[in-house]
Amino acid sequence: MKIYYQIDDFTPVKNAVVTSGTFDGVHQGHQKILARLREAAQRTLGETVVITYWPHPRFILNPGDTSL
């Protein structure tokens, strides 16, 4: 697994299979999404890419919100 903290550091991948979200915890829903991502990548001989956000978009759109 490669982790990039800035988009400028990202290097292109072959046949990218991409999902994005906040992925604030790896609960069953997130596990299902990631499993399907891997399945799709295997079918296309591609690589998985997960785009997540920090800070949470809610904090950008509503700076006073302290809930998660």
Buried (B, 14 or more C-beta within 10 A) or exposed (E): EEEEEEEEEEEEBEEEBBBEEBBEEEEEEBEEBBEEBEEBBEEEEBBBBBEEBEEBEBBEEEEEEEEE
